[in-house]
Amino acid sequence: MPQSSNAGELILEWLELTGIRQDSLGSEYGQKKVQFHQMLHNKTPKHEASVLMSKIMSDKGITLDKLDELRELKGA
């Protein structure tokens, strides 16, 4: 599997820690399952994908601090 971009990695970790399904988040943003999966796992996403991932992170409040809080709550 290709490596994820930083934003993709953060979103993937947030999904894992929150238990939200990847396809559910993708459909919330009008993305098809396969394209959304590829976007999150792409090491060098296209500009449009980067913009969308930034929007997702902003909308969902995904920050390094928030991920630290979730890790502590999960005991990860």
N, C-alpha and C positions, 0 to 999 in steps of 0.2 A: 504494500500500500504506500502511495507517495506520502511524503511528509506534509504536514499542514503549515499554512502561514501562521504567524503569531495570532492574528485575530481568529483564524479557524481553530487553532488549538484552544484558545480561551473559550470560545463558544462551545466547542466539544466538551471541555471540562465542565462548563456550567451546565450543559445538558445532562451530563453524567451525575453531577452533584444534586441537581434538582429533580431528576427523574423524568424530565420532560422528554418526550420522544422527538427525535430528529425530524421525522416526517411531519409531525404536528407543527413544529416551529417553521419548517419550510413552507407548509401550506398556508400558514398565517401570513407569510410574505409572498404568496403567489408563486412559489417555486415548486417544480416537479421534484419528486423524491430523489431520482438519480442525479439530476443537475445540482440539487442542493447538497447532496452527499459529496459530489465531486468538488463543488465550490469550497466546502469546509476542509477538504483534504488536499487541496491544491497548494503547493509550496509557493507558487508565484501566480496568484489569482489576477484575472483581468481587472481593469479599472472598475467596471460596473459591479463586479463581485466584491471588490474591496469596499466600495461605497455602501453596498447592501449590508456587508458584515459590520461596518461602522454604525449603520443605522440600527441594526439588531442590538449591538452592544449598548448603544445609547438608550434605545427604547427599553431594554430589559435591565439596565443598570449594571451591566457586566463590567466590573473593574477588578484589578488585582486585589484590592482590599476586600471586595465582596466575595471573591473566590476564596480568599483566606478565611473569611468568616464561615463560609459554607463548608470548607474543609474541616474547620474546628468542630462545627456542629455534627458533621458526619463522622468525625474521628479519623479522617483520612490522613 
